[in-house]
Amino acid sequence: MNKFISPLFSLILIVATVSCSKKHIGQVVKIEDNPTIEQLFLKDIEIRELDVKTDTVILENYDKIHRNKIFELLANNLVKTPLDKFRAALILQHTAGKICEGQLTSISPENFLLAYHLSSNALSELEKQQDSITIKKENFPGMIALNYDRYLLFSFGYQKFGTQFVFDDKTGEMLLAPVDTTLSNDIERKRHNVASLNQLLSKYKMKPMPAK
């Protein structure tokens, strides 16, 4: 047997090696969901379920710690996947409210705006991936509407879609928070899994719009 490799065979080996190398370079590395965010998300759900049953949990004691951890992860670019962003948005969505001179406000309404951008970006990524199962399961469109409505309500006293409700001290009723009808329409509401305005008004009284 010839102990030497022919030049032609050597060329084939070189070509095969280069081709394999190019295939390796083109592989897509899947980014895993952040386990820390998942733990915070599950704890967020757990304490709320406990509070519903016992009415004994001071939610803000947990929520403040969770929010601060999300800010830290965001600063270190560790909120990467659509589910990371969805879970982070839910945690930020639970920023505490407060009453200031008789008006409902928030200790940090910008948190709701950040939650809106996180959930919007997550939905865009899932749409590019054509992951309709996750979008539907977690109701990403509804989350986006809720985050933006909460930002508007706690910042300006009204909402866009119609996801937020306020308690009326005088009547003891839950009222639909004021809806600025110039900001949206029923077509957009449907895209975000929100009932039409007529459907909402058939079930709830709406609080009057605040003076602008």
Backbone as ProteinMPNN parsed JSONL, in Angstrom:
{"seq_chain_A": "MNKFISPLFSLILIVATVSCSKKHIGQVVKIEDNPTIEQLFLKDIEIRELDVKTDTVILENYDKIHRNKIFELLANNLVKTPLDKFRAALILQHTAGKICEGQLTSISPENFLLAYHLSSNALSELEKQQDSITIKKENFPGMIALNYDRYLLFSFGYQKFGTQFVFDDKTGEMLLAPVDTTLSNDIERKRHNVASLNQLLSKYKMKPMPAK", "coords_chain_A": {"N_chain_A": [[0.855, -1.197, 0.0], [0.481, 2.234, -0.746], [2.3, 4.501, 1.109], [2.02, 7.178, 1.035], [-0.142, 10.005, 0.815], [-2.113, 10.928, -1.851], [-1.923, 14.018, -3.719], [-4.455, 14.838, -4.629], [-6.238, 13.571, -2.857], [-5.482, 14.809, -0.517], [-6.362, 17.389, -1.018], [-9.094, 16.981, -1.097], [-9.536, 16.324, 1.562], [-8.867, 18.742, 2.779], [-10.803, 20.463, 1.694], [-13.129, 19.248, 2.67], [-12.753, 19.623, 5.382], [-12.8, 22.441, 5.647], [-15.398, 22.943, 4.741], [-16.922, 21.669, 6.722], [-16.208, 23.208, 8.88], [-17.314, 25.681, 8.206], [-20.035, 25.043, 8.378], [-20.274, 24.618, 11.084], [-19.8, 27.174, 12.084], [-22.101, 28.462, 11.282], [-24.112, 27.565, 12.954], [-26.886, 28.076, 15.189], [-26.946, 29.273, 18.422], [-28.922, 28.45, 21.112], [-30.454, 30.545, 23.443], [-30.889, 30.195, 26.852], [-33.661, 30.489, 29.151], [-33.532, 32.771, 31.898], [-32.847, 31.435, 34.993], [-33.012, 32.681, 37.493], [-34.819, 34.797, 37.133], [-37.075, 33.3, 36.554], [-37.504, 32.05, 39.046], [-38.101, 34.286, 40.654], [-40.453, 35.094, 39.401], [-42.162, 32.872, 39.851], [-42.276, 32.991, 42.619], [-43.536, 35.43, 42.938], [-46.111, 34.817, 41.99], [-46.798, 32.87, 43.873], [-46.886, 34.241, 46.389], [-49.018, 35.937, 45.972], [-51.138, 34.226, 45.566], [-51.233, 33.114, 48.122], [-51.898, 35.39, 49.593], [-54.461, 35.925, 48.65], [-55.827, 33.797, 49.793], [-55.374, 34.105, 52.558], [-55.114, 36.791, 53.254], [-52.96, 38.01, 54.533], [-50.451, 38.699, 53.695], [-47.883, 41.015, 53.266], [-47.462, 42.421, 50.473], [-45.713, 44.27, 49.244], [-43.348, 44.061, 50.65], [-42.096, 41.858, 49.558], [-42.276, 42.432, 46.813], [-40.726, 44.745, 46.372], [-38.092, 43.825, 46.742], [-37.983, 41.964, 44.669], [-38.331, 43.625, 42.402], [-36.032, 45.242, 42.542], [-34.092, 43.319, 42.067], [-34.677, 42.628, 39.435], [-34.035, 45.052, 38.16], [-31.284, 45.04, 38.574], [-30.543, 42.777, 37.058], [-31.327, 43.632, 34.518], [-29.561, 45.764, 34.168], [-27.224, 44.379, 33.88], [-27.537, 43.12, 31.506], [-28.954, 40.671, 31.477], [-31.486, 39.908, 31.021], [-32.861, 38.356, 28.669], [-34.335, 36.514, 26.946], [-37.627, 36.074, 25.363], [-39.43, 35.057, 27.338], [-38.034, 35.719, 29.661], [-38.304, 38.505, 29.539], [-41.085, 38.804, 29.599], [-41.674, 37.74, 32.15], [-40.174, 39.468, 33.763], [-41.528, 41.83, 33.199], [-44.024, 41.325, 34.37], [-43.324, 41.285, 37.067], [-42.409, 43.933, 37.42], [-44.772, 45.167, 36.893], [-46.149, 44.948, 39.212], [-45.663, 47.104, 40.861], [-46.113, 49.157, 43.662], [-49.08, 51.056, 44.467], [-50.215, 54.36, 45.502], [-51.979, 56.776, 47.494], [-52.319, 60.095, 46.787], [-53.113, 63.196, 47.827], [-55.787, 62.5, 47.56], [-55.807, 61.31, 45.086], [-55.198, 58.478, 43.018], [-52.038, 57.231, 42.643], [-48.685, 56.133, 41.809], [-45.775, 54.627, 43.318], [-43.733, 54.532, 41.538], [-44.406, 55.096, 38.525], [-43.033, 54.845, 36.146], [-42.058, 52.297, 36.081], [-44.12, 50.753, 35.051], [-44.176, 51.607, 32.433], [-41.696, 50.69, 31.558], [-42.197, 47.969, 31.834], [-44.126, 47.716, 29.855], [-42.59, 48.186, 27.511], [-40.793, 46.045, 27.656], [-42.514, 43.795, 27.453], [-43.65, 44.305, 24.962], [-41.431, 44.137, 23.265], [-40.771, 41.466, 23.698], [-42.998, 40.17, 22.577], [-42.664, 40.875, 19.877], [-40.312, 39.466, 19.259], [-41.193, 36.816, 19.579], [-43.118, 36.681, 17.59], [-41.501, 36.884, 15.326], [-40.235, 34.466, 15.578], [-42.336, 32.895, 15.089], [-43.807, 31.742, 17.129], [-46.544, 30.972, 18.069], [-47.83, 29.513, 20.012], [-46.683, 30.046, 22.577], [-47.242, 32.778, 22.68], [-50.04, 32.802, 22.773], [-50.552, 31.189, 25.039], [-49.449, 32.634, 27.225], [-50.684, 35.017, 26.878], [-49.575, 37.412, 25.633], [-50.32, 39.769, 24.079], [-52.422, 40.806, 25.652], [-51.058, 41.344, 28.026], [-49.386, 43.431, 27.221], [-51.25, 45.494, 26.682], [-52.331, 45.821, 29.25], [-50.08, 46.661, 30.734], [-49.498, 49.136, 29.53], [-51.863, 50.556, 29.942], [-51.853, 50.668, 32.723], [-49.611, 52.243, 33.182], [-50.468, 54.72, 32.03], [-52.744, 55.228, 33.617], [-51.738, 55.491, 36.277], [-50.084, 57.593, 35.898], [-51.422, 59.691, 34.564], [-54.111, 59.461, 35.046], [-55.992, 58.233, 33.379], [-56.806, 55.691, 30.883], [-55.87, 53.648, 27.998], [-56.802, 51.236, 26.666], [-58.662, 49.756, 28.337], [-58.334, 48.033, 30.54], [-58.102, 48.456, 33.219], [-59.341, 48.972, 36.554], [-60.983, 50.856, 39.116], [-61.62, 51.505, 42.587], [-64.579, 52.775, 43.952], [-64.988, 54.802, 46.595], [-67.297, 55.973, 47.61], [-69.571, 54.583, 46.663], [-68.822, 51.965, 46.876], [-68.337, 50.424, 44.693], [-66.692, 48.748, 41.949], [-65.241, 50.494, 39.431], [-64.851, 51.059, 35.914], [-61.778, 52.305, 34.993], [-61.159, 55.647, 33.778], [-61.39, 55.914, 30.233], [-59.576, 57.088, 27.562], [-60.956, 57.721, 24.696], [-59.879, 58.582, 22.334], [-57.469, 57.441, 21.917], [-57.436, 54.774, 21.139], [-59.134, 52.047, 19.396], [-61.817, 49.668, 18.783], [-60.852, 47.706, 17.104], [-58.103, 47.64, 17.566], [-58.24, 46.996, 20.262], [-59.263, 44.395, 20.132], [-57.092, 43.091, 18.933], [-55.417, 43.065, 21.072], [-56.635, 41.407, 22.821], [-58.666, 42.502, 24.386], [-61.883, 43.384, 25.563], [-64.51, 44.938, 23.607], [-65.288, 48.472, 23.754], [-68.002, 49.01, 24.104], [-68.88, 46.559, 25.137], [-67.505, 46.536, 27.557], [-68.653, 48.777, 28.811], [-71.214, 47.903, 29.068], [-71.118, 46.263, 31.197], [-69.813, 47.577, 33.269], [-69.76, 50.634, 35.134], [-68.225, 53.668, 34.125], [-65.625, 55.617, 35.403], [-65.512, 59.171, 35.386], [-63.554, 61.108, 33.023], [-60.478, 62.585, 34.033], [-59.733, 66.063, 34.677], [-57.814, 67.644, 32.214]], "CA_chain_A": [[0.0, 0.0, 0.0], [1.255, 3.467, -0.832], [2.288, 5.201, 2.392], [1.831, 8.62, 0.83], [-1.492, 10.417, 0.4], [-2.016, 11.663, -3.113], [-2.323, 15.429, -3.627], [-5.893, 14.98, -4.836], [-6.914, 13.178, -1.627], [-5.196, 15.863, 0.443], [-7.229, 18.506, -1.361], [-10.441, 16.604, -0.673], [-9.569, 16.445, 3.017], [-8.868, 20.172, 3.108], [-12.115, 21.003, 1.332], [-14.11, 18.707, 3.6], [-12.54, 20.266, 6.678], [-13.271, 23.816, 5.549], [-16.847, 22.898, 4.627], [-17.457, 21.321, 8.031], [-15.976, 24.362, 9.733], [-18.308, 26.709, 7.879], [-21.318, 24.607, 8.905], [-20.229, 24.826, 12.529], [-19.911, 28.612, 12.335], [-23.46, 28.9, 11.003], [-25.07, 27.041, 13.916], [-27.506, 29.056, 16.079], [-26.889, 28.877, 19.822], [-30.165, 28.795, 21.798], [-30.271, 31.196, 24.738], [-31.806, 29.636, 27.839], [-34.319, 31.432, 30.04], [-32.78, 33.046, 33.119], [-33.5, 30.731, 36.106], [-33.269, 33.615, 38.592], [-36.071, 35.494, 36.821], [-38.159, 32.319, 36.701], [-37.749, 31.887, 40.477], [-38.793, 35.494, 41.114], [-41.779, 35.036, 38.802], [-42.944, 31.87, 40.569], [-42.495, 33.509, 43.98], [-44.536, 36.485, 42.778], [-47.409, 34.143, 41.902], [-47.034, 32.16, 45.137], [-47.282, 35.137, 47.481], [-50.338, 36.485, 45.662], [-52.111, 33.164, 45.847], [-51.331, 33.03, 49.578], [-52.601, 36.57, 50.094], [-55.88, 35.744, 48.327], [-56.392, 32.832, 50.735], [-55.202, 34.449, 53.97], [-55.106, 38.254, 53.44], [-51.961, 38.286, 55.574], [-49.141, 38.956, 53.098], [-47.547, 42.398, 52.889], [-46.884, 42.14, 49.166], [-44.626, 45.173, 48.887], [-42.107, 43.582, 51.267], [-41.495, 40.956, 48.574], [-42.234, 43.05, 45.487], [-39.602, 45.682, 46.282], [-36.878, 43.015, 46.556], [-38.049, 41.384, 43.323], [-38.091, 44.685, 41.412], [-34.622, 45.632, 42.588], [-33.308, 42.262, 41.421], [-34.902, 42.783, 37.994], [-33.229, 46.191, 37.713], [-29.891, 44.588, 38.559], [-30.382, 41.884, 35.912], [-31.413, 44.458, 33.317], [-28.322, 46.54, 34.061], [-26.161, 43.465, 33.478], [-27.952, 42.496, 30.242], [-29.273, 39.276, 31.762], [-32.899, 39.683, 30.699], [-32.59, 38.173, 27.242], [-35.318, 35.778, 26.152], [-38.997, 36.593, 25.478], [-40.019, 34.713, 28.634], [-37.358, 36.578, 30.647], [-38.894, 39.843, 29.466], [-42.468, 38.68, 30.057], [-41.666, 37.561, 33.602], [-39.695, 40.721, 34.35], [-42.608, 42.799, 33.051], [-45.046, 41.03, 35.382], [-42.801, 41.708, 38.365], [-42.429, 45.401, 37.447], [-46.182, 45.557, 36.863], [-46.657, 44.919, 40.576], [-45.185, 48.257, 41.626], [-47.187, 49.57, 44.574], [-49.767, 52.338, 44.289], [-50.351, 55.191, 46.695], [-52.97, 57.844, 47.392], [-51.699, 61.409, 46.987], [-54.141, 64.236, 47.758], [-57.029, 61.901, 47.099], [-55.659, 60.735, 43.749], [-54.432, 57.24, 42.937], [-50.775, 57.338, 41.905], [-47.785, 54.994, 42.046], [-44.465, 55.011, 43.83], [-42.844, 54.643, 40.381], [-45.17, 54.726, 37.331], [-42.129, 54.5, 35.036], [-41.899, 50.846, 36.057], [-45.147, 50.209, 34.157], [-43.738, 51.913, 31.074], [-40.628, 49.736, 31.27], [-42.864, 46.676, 31.651], [-44.764, 47.77, 28.533], [-41.569, 48.025, 26.471], [-40.27, 44.684, 27.753], [-43.498, 42.848, 26.924], [-43.795, 44.582, 23.529], [-40.252, 43.572, 22.61], [-40.884, 40.008, 23.776], [-43.978, 39.743, 21.584], [-42.05, 41.021, 18.551], [-39.384, 38.357, 19.075], [-41.965, 35.579, 19.413], [-43.748, 36.733, 16.266], [-40.45, 36.55, 14.364], [-39.994, 33.025, 15.72], [-43.618, 32.25, 14.777], [-44.156, 30.94, 18.309], [-47.911, 31.362, 18.421], [-48.253, 28.768, 21.207], [-46.29, 30.829, 23.755], [-47.977, 34.049, 22.641], [-51.412, 32.548, 23.219], [-50.545, 30.629, 26.392], [-49.14, 33.675, 28.21], [-51.466, 36.203, 26.519], [-48.661, 38.546, 25.482], [-51.002, 41.015, 23.689], [-53.146, 41.334, 26.805], [-50.068, 41.881, 28.959], [-48.939, 44.723, 26.694], [-52.324, 46.457, 26.918], [-52.436, 46.059, 30.684], [-48.926, 47.455, 31.182], [-49.601, 50.52, 29.063], [-52.986, 51.162, 30.657], [-51.458, 50.946, 34.107], [-48.717, 53.409, 33.131], [-51.273, 55.918, 31.813], [-53.634, 55.465, 34.76], [-51.003, 55.954, 37.441], [-49.358, 58.82, 35.549], [-52.293, 60.762, 34.08], [-55.48, 59.287, 35.527], [-56.873, 57.585, 32.409], [-56.18, 54.558, 30.209], [-56.062, 53.567, 26.55], [-57.542, 50.069, 26.192], [-59.793, 49.414, 29.19], [-57.986, 46.873, 31.361], [-57.914, 48.856, 34.607], [-60.533, 49.309, 37.32], [-60.707, 51.586, 40.357], [-62.661, 51.353, 43.606], [-65.289, 54.001, 44.31], [-65.215, 54.797, 48.047], [-68.65, 56.432, 47.94], [-70.577, 53.566, 46.34], [-68.302, 50.629, 47.111], [-68.317, 49.713, 43.419], [-65.518, 48.774, 41.094], [-65.547, 51.234, 38.213], [-63.867, 51.062, 34.835], [-60.997, 53.537, 35.021], [-61.462, 56.465, 32.595], [-60.776, 55.514, 28.969], [-59.461, 58.132, 26.549], [-61.403, 57.037, 23.473], [-59.128, 59.061, 21.164], [-56.179, 56.749, 21.851], [-57.549, 53.43, 20.592], [-60.445, 51.666, 18.875], [-62.138, 48.277, 19.087], [-59.994, 46.819, 16.306], [-56.854, 47.489, 18.319], [-58.557, 46.27, 21.493], [-59.381, 42.977, 19.796], [-55.735, 42.573, 18.717], [-54.781, 42.925, 22.39], [-57.501, 40.538, 23.636], [-59.464, 43.323, 25.295], [-63.271, 43.501, 25.11], [-64.848, 46.222, 22.991], [-65.694, 49.479, 24.734], [-69.43, 48.8, 24.384], [-68.989, 45.406, 26.03], [-67.047, 46.963, 28.883], [-69.62, 49.716, 29.396], [-72.45, 47.177, 29.385], [-70.901, 45.549, 32.46], [-69.276, 48.439, 34.316], [-69.81, 52.083, 35.033], [-66.879, 54.213, 33.924], [-65.294, 56.834, 36.122], [-65.313, 60.28, 34.44], [-62.183, 61.503, 32.696], [-59.949, 63.679, 34.853], [-59.471, 67.322, 33.96], [-56.454, 67.685, 31.679]], "C_chain_A": [[0.883, 1.236, 0.0], [1.164, 4.21, 0.495], [2.03, 6.673, 2.234], [0.412, 8.899, 0.352], [-1.354, 11.259, -0.849], [-2.44, 13.101, -2.92], [-3.823, 15.625, -3.771], [-6.648, 14.658, -3.561], [-6.704, 14.241, -0.534], [-6.11, 17.054, 0.225], [-8.655, 18.238, -0.906], [-10.573, 16.75, 0.841], [-9.65, 17.906, 3.442], [-10.229, 20.79, 2.836], [-13.174, 20.544, 2.313], [-13.997, 19.391, 4.955], [-13.073, 21.686, 6.686], [-14.792, 23.856, 5.518], [-17.489, 22.618, 5.971], [-17.333, 22.506, 8.984], [-17.008, 25.446, 9.47], [-19.682, 26.345, 8.432], [-21.388, 24.858, 10.393], [-20.424, 26.305, 12.867], [-21.352, 29.073, 12.19], [-24.494, 28.405, 11.993], [-25.577, 28.144, 14.839], [-27.495, 28.515, 17.498], [-28.146, 29.362, 20.524], [-29.857, 29.403, 23.155], [-31.319, 30.663, 25.698], [-32.449, 30.75, 28.665], [-33.524, 31.574, 31.334], [-33.487, 32.392, 34.314], [-33.811, 31.645, 37.29], [-34.588, 34.35, 38.367], [-37.256, 34.549, 36.974], [-38.508, 32.12, 38.174], [-38.5, 33.087, 41.051], [-40.243, 35.499, 40.642], [-42.681, 34.057, 39.562], [-43.23, 32.314, 42.004], [-43.549, 34.602, 43.966], [-45.943, 35.884, 42.749], [-47.778, 33.503, 43.241], [-47.537, 33.096, 46.236], [-48.654, 35.759, 47.222], [-51.44, 35.462, 45.886], [-52.309, 33.01, 47.352], [-52.117, 34.2, 50.139], [-54.103, 36.486, 49.812], [-56.547, 34.834, 49.355], [-56.401, 33.343, 52.175], [-55.311, 35.941, 54.277], [-54.102, 38.668, 54.517], [-50.614, 38.725, 55.01], [-48.975, 40.447, 52.796], [-46.758, 42.297, 51.586], [-45.667, 42.994, 48.853], [-43.301, 44.76, 49.517], [-41.35, 42.641, 50.327], [-41.272, 41.677, 47.24], [-41.045, 43.988, 45.324], [-38.294, 44.945, 46.038], [-36.836, 42.451, 45.142], [-37.748, 42.426, 42.249], [-36.618, 45.082, 41.38], [-33.735, 44.594, 41.923], [-33.469, 42.327, 39.909], [-34.086, 43.943, 37.443], [-31.753, 45.803, 37.607], [-29.623, 43.696, 37.337], [-30.446, 42.655, 34.599], [-30.112, 45.228, 33.095], [-27.159, 45.678, 33.588], [-26.509, 42.668, 32.222], [-28.239, 41.005, 30.416], [-30.758, 38.975, 31.629], [-32.953, 39.573, 29.177], [-33.733, 37.565, 26.444], [-36.709, 36.408, 26.268], [-39.649, 36.276, 26.818], [-39.351, 35.474, 29.771], [-38.055, 37.933, 30.709], [-40.336, 39.844, 29.949], [-42.519, 38.595, 31.583], [-41.195, 38.815, 34.32], [-40.785, 41.787, 34.304], [-43.685, 42.579, 34.105], [-44.592, 41.498, 36.757], [-42.823, 43.228, 38.486], [-43.859, 45.931, 37.481], [-46.767, 45.644, 38.271], [-45.998, 45.98, 41.46], [-46.353, 48.834, 42.428], [-47.797, 50.921, 44.19], [-49.779, 53.117, 45.594], [-51.427, 56.236, 46.433], [-52.287, 59.162, 47.727], [-52.755, 62.489, 46.756], [-55.438, 63.707, 47.141], [-56.963, 61.246, 45.74], [-54.789, 59.475, 43.801], [-53.2, 57.453, 42.076], [-49.929, 56.104, 42.215], [-46.462, 55.502, 42.592], [-43.456, 55.143, 42.694], [-43.59, 54.215, 39.114], [-44.297, 54.37, 36.132], [-41.88, 52.995, 34.952], [-42.907, 50.191, 35.113], [-44.779, 50.464, 32.691], [-42.618, 50.967, 30.65], [-41.215, 48.342, 31.033], [-43.538, 46.608, 30.284], [-43.739, 47.532, 27.42], [-40.976, 46.61, 26.489], [-41.239, 43.678, 27.123], [-43.718, 43.056, 25.434], [-42.639, 43.966, 22.747], [-40.305, 42.053, 22.599], [-41.872, 39.482, 22.735], [-43.397, 39.819, 20.175], [-41.105, 39.865, 18.26], [-40.127, 37.047, 18.824], [-42.667, 35.534, 18.06], [-42.732, 36.403, 15.175], [-40.152, 35.051, 14.384], [-41.226, 32.207, 15.35], [-44.049, 31.307, 15.901], [-45.537, 31.357, 18.803], [-48.398, 30.668, 19.693], [-47.923, 29.553, 22.472], [-47.052, 32.14, 23.822], [-49.382, 33.868, 23.202], [-51.458, 32.087, 24.669], [-50.372, 31.715, 27.445], [-49.918, 34.973, 27.964], [-50.584, 37.457, 26.472], [-49.385, 39.825, 25.051], [-51.76, 41.65, 24.855], [-52.221, 41.955, 27.832], [-49.587, 43.265, 28.516], [-49.978, 45.806, 26.976], [-52.424, 46.822, 28.389], [-51.303, 46.94, 31.186], [-49.06, 48.914, 30.774], [-50.746, 51.25, 29.758], [-52.593, 51.542, 32.078], [-50.506, 52.142, 34.155], [-49.524, 54.698, 32.975], [-52.115, 56.256, 33.043], [-52.884, 56.06, 35.942], [-50.199, 57.23, 37.16], [-50.296, 59.986, 35.245], [-53.76, 60.606, 34.466], [-56.459, 58.693, 34.539], [-56.115, 56.438, 31.738], [-56.528, 54.547, 28.728], [-57.014, 52.444, 26.149], [-58.801, 49.766, 27.006], [-59.554, 48.187, 30.037], [-57.979, 47.179, 32.858], [-59.226, 49.3, 35.258], [-60.116, 49.998, 38.618], [-61.892, 51.427, 41.299], [-63.253, 52.709, 43.942], [-65.639, 53.947, 45.789], [-66.66, 55.141, 48.407], [-69.689, 55.341, 47.743], [-70.129, 52.149, 46.666], [-68.241, 49.785, 45.852], [-66.919, 49.732, 42.798], [-65.921, 49.431, 39.781], [-64.455, 51.015, 37.179], [-63.112, 52.379, 34.905], [-61.256, 54.323, 33.738], [-60.69, 56.015, 31.363], [-60.758, 56.716, 28.03], [-59.758, 57.488, 25.198], [-60.681, 57.521, 22.222], [-57.844, 58.265, 20.949], [-56.259, 55.385, 21.172], [-58.936, 53.213, 20.002], [-60.641, 50.181, 19.125], [-61.318, 47.288, 18.275], [-58.686, 46.568, 17.034], [-57.099, 46.747, 19.622], [-58.623, 44.77, 21.226], [-58.007, 42.354, 19.587], [-55.021, 42.326, 20.042], [-55.654, 42.128, 23.364], [-58.25, 41.294, 24.722], [-60.872, 43.447, 24.71], [-63.51, 44.866, 24.48], [-65.329, 47.196, 24.061], [-67.169, 49.32, 25.081], [-69.644, 47.624, 25.332], [-68.573, 45.768, 27.449], [-68.086, 47.848, 29.573], [-70.957, 49.046, 29.699], [-72.342, 46.449, 30.72], [-70.505, 46.476, 33.613], [-69.608, 49.908, 34.053], [-68.384, 52.587, 34.884], [-66.71, 55.518, 34.72], [-65.05, 57.962, 35.114], [-63.836, 60.583, 34.201], [-61.727, 62.624, 33.613], [-59.752, 64.937, 34.021], [-58.029, 67.346, 33.504], [-55.872, 69.082, 31.801]], "O_chain_A": [[1.914, 1.272, 0.672], [0.065, 4.516, 0.958], [1.835, 7.365, 3.234], [-0.161, 8.127, -0.416], [-0.56, 12.198, -0.889], [-3.247, 13.385, -2.035], [-4.402, 16.486, -3.109], [-7.588, 15.367, -3.201], [-7.602, 14.535, 0.254], [-6.581, 17.661, 1.186], [-9.34, 19.128, -0.401], [-11.586, 17.236, 1.343], [-10.404, 18.261, 4.348], [-10.747, 21.552, 3.652], [-14.017, 21.331, 2.743], [-15.002, 19.699, 5.596], [-13.734, 22.092, 7.642], [-15.411, 24.689, 6.18], [-18.483, 23.247, 6.331], [-18.228, 22.774, 9.786], [-17.518, 26.061, 10.406], [-20.416, 27.216, 8.9], [-22.428, 25.261, 10.915], [-21.128, 26.644, 13.818], [-21.784, 29.982, 12.9], [-25.659, 28.787, 11.89], [-24.822, 29.034, 15.229], [-27.985, 27.413, 17.747], [-28.418, 30.563, 20.535], [-29.086, 28.84, 23.932], [-32.51, 30.679, 25.389], [-31.861, 31.814, 28.857], [-32.917, 30.613, 31.808], [-34.621, 32.759, 34.621], [-34.777, 31.406, 38.014], [-35.382, 34.509, 39.294], [-38.315, 34.944, 37.463], [-39.687, 32.029, 38.518], [-39.428, 32.921, 41.843], [-41.149, 35.863, 41.392], [-43.827, 34.379, 39.877], [-44.305, 32.042, 42.539], [-44.367, 34.692, 44.882], [-46.853, 36.387, 43.408], [-48.923, 33.584, 43.685], [-48.501, 32.779, 46.932], [-49.375, 36.073, 48.169], [-52.535, 35.797, 46.34], [-53.432, 32.798, 47.809], [-52.916, 34.027, 51.059], [-54.919, 36.919, 50.626], [-57.691, 35.064, 49.745], [-57.328, 33.05, 52.931], [-55.568, 36.324, 55.419], [-54.369, 39.569, 55.312], [-49.72, 39.087, 55.775], [-49.826, 41.057, 52.15], [-45.541, 42.112, 51.597], [-44.699, 42.51, 48.267], [-42.239, 45.074, 48.978], [-40.12, 42.63, 50.304], [-40.216, 41.547, 46.621], [-40.423, 44.025, 44.262], [-37.477, 45.379, 45.226], [-35.79, 42.455, 44.493], [-37.007, 42.156, 41.303], [-36.034, 45.238, 40.307], [-32.74, 44.94, 41.287], [-32.506, 42.105, 39.175], [-33.503, 43.828, 36.365], [-31.066, 46.193, 36.663], [-28.602, 43.844, 36.666], [-29.697, 42.358, 33.668], [-29.626, 45.33, 31.969], [-26.219, 46.178, 32.971], [-25.861, 41.668, 31.912], [-27.818, 40.183, 29.602], [-31.233, 37.926, 32.064], [-33.076, 40.581, 28.482], [-34.063, 38.062, 25.367], [-36.947, 37.198, 27.182], [-40.345, 37.12, 27.382], [-40.013, 35.84, 30.742], [-38.357, 38.442, 31.789], [-40.765, 40.775, 30.631], [-43.306, 39.289, 32.227], [-41.742, 39.187, 35.358], [-40.95, 42.556, 35.251], [-44.203, 43.541, 34.673], [-45.385, 42.045, 37.524], [-43.207, 43.762, 39.526], [-44.125, 47.002, 38.026], [-47.762, 46.334, 38.494], [-45.804, 45.772, 42.658], [-47.458, 48.976, 41.905], [-47.118, 51.801, 43.662], [-49.404, 52.604, 46.648], [-51.743, 56.54, 45.283], [-51.742, 59.327, 48.818], [-53.233, 62.675, 45.637], [-56.084, 64.367, 46.327], [-57.954, 60.68, 45.279], [-53.792, 59.413, 44.52], [-53.313, 57.817, 40.906], [-50.416, 55.146, 42.817], [-46.076, 56.648, 42.365], [-42.427, 55.797, 42.862], [-43.426, 53.079, 38.668], [-44.744, 53.683, 35.213], [-41.535, 52.475, 33.891], [-42.594, 49.199, 34.455], [-45.041, 49.631, 31.823], [-42.597, 50.498, 29.512], [-40.777, 47.624, 30.135], [-43.522, 45.565, 29.631], [-43.994, 46.763, 26.493], [-40.691, 46.048, 25.432], [-40.826, 42.814, 26.35], [-43.95, 42.091, 24.706], [-42.842, 43.351, 21.701], [-39.929, 41.421, 21.611], [-41.613, 38.468, 22.086], [-43.618, 38.917, 19.367], [-41.089, 39.338, 17.148], [-39.737, 36.262, 17.96], [-42.795, 34.468, 17.457], [-43.063, 35.719, 14.207], [-39.858, 34.448, 13.352], [-41.172, 30.978, 15.302], [-44.581, 30.224, 15.656], [-45.668, 32.016, 19.835], [-49.285, 31.181, 20.376], [-48.777, 29.712, 23.344], [-47.463, 32.567, 24.901], [-49.853, 34.676, 24.002], [-52.304, 32.538, 25.441], [-51.076, 31.715, 28.455], [-49.822, 35.916, 28.749], [-50.827, 38.43, 27.186], [-49.098, 40.887, 25.604], [-51.747, 42.869, 25.028], [-52.552, 42.972, 28.44], [-49.405, 44.16, 29.342], [-49.643, 46.893, 27.445], [-52.582, 47.993, 28.736], [-51.53, 47.859, 31.972], [-48.776, 49.818, 31.56], [-50.616, 52.42, 30.12], [-52.959, 52.61, 32.571], [-50.588, 52.962, 35.07], [-49.295, 55.663, 33.704], [-52.194, 57.412, 33.458], [-53.345, 57.029, 36.545], [-49.695, 57.866, 38.085], [-50.016, 61.127, 35.612], [-54.563, 61.512, 34.24], [-57.656, 58.646, 34.824], [-54.928, 56.239, 31.994], [-57.362, 55.324, 28.262], [-57.94, 52.673, 25.371], [-59.874, 49.546, 26.443], [-60.463, 47.381, 30.238], [-57.862, 46.267, 33.677], [-60.089, 49.907, 34.624], [-59.032, 49.75, 39.147], [-63.026, 51.239, 40.86], [-62.528, 53.674, 44.185], [-66.48, 53.149, 46.202], [-67.185, 54.647, 49.405], [-70.591, 55.188, 48.565], [-70.95, 51.234, 46.727], [-68.107, 48.563, 45.928], [-66.095, 50.602, 43.081], [-66.838, 48.969, 39.104], [-63.29, 50.812, 37.518], [-63.72, 53.449, 34.879], [-61.545, 53.721, 32.704], [-59.487, 55.766, 31.432], [-61.804, 57.295, 27.737], [-58.913, 56.796, 24.629], [-60.848, 56.935, 21.153], [-57.2, 58.401, 19.909], [-55.248, 54.888, 20.676], [-59.804, 54.081, 20.093], [-59.738, 49.507, 19.621], [-61.11, 46.155, 18.707], [-58.213, 45.434, 17.113], [-56.261, 45.953, 20.049], [-58.101, 43.971, 22.003], [-57.769, 41.222, 20.009], [-54.13, 41.481, 20.126], [-55.442, 42.168, 24.576], [-58.444, 40.793, 25.829], [-61.031, 43.598, 23.499], [-62.804, 45.831, 24.776], [-65.728, 46.783, 25.15], [-67.547, 49.48, 26.241], [-70.49, 47.686, 26.225], [-69.21, 45.357, 28.419], [-68.362, 47.689, 30.762], [-71.744, 49.559, 30.495], [-73.354, 46.063, 31.305], [-70.813, 46.208, 34.775], [-69.719, 50.349, 32.91], [-67.449, 52.012, 35.441], [-67.572, 56.396, 34.688], [-64.432, 57.722, 34.077], [-62.987, 60.345, 35.061], [-62.509, 63.518, 33.937], [-59.619, 64.87, 32.799], [-57.118, 67.102, 34.295], [-54.731, 69.313, 31.403]]}, "name": "protein", "num_of_chains": 1, "seq": "MNKFISPLFSLILIVATVSCSKKHIGQVVKIEDNPTIEQLFLKDIEIRELDVKTDTVILENYDKIHRNKIFELLANNLVKTPLDKFRAALILQHTAGKICEGQLTSISPENFLLAYHLSSNALSELEKQQDSITIKKENFPGMIALNYDRYLLFSFGYQKFGTQFVFDDKTGEMLLAPVDTTLSNDIERKRHNVASLNQLLSKYKMKPMPAK"}
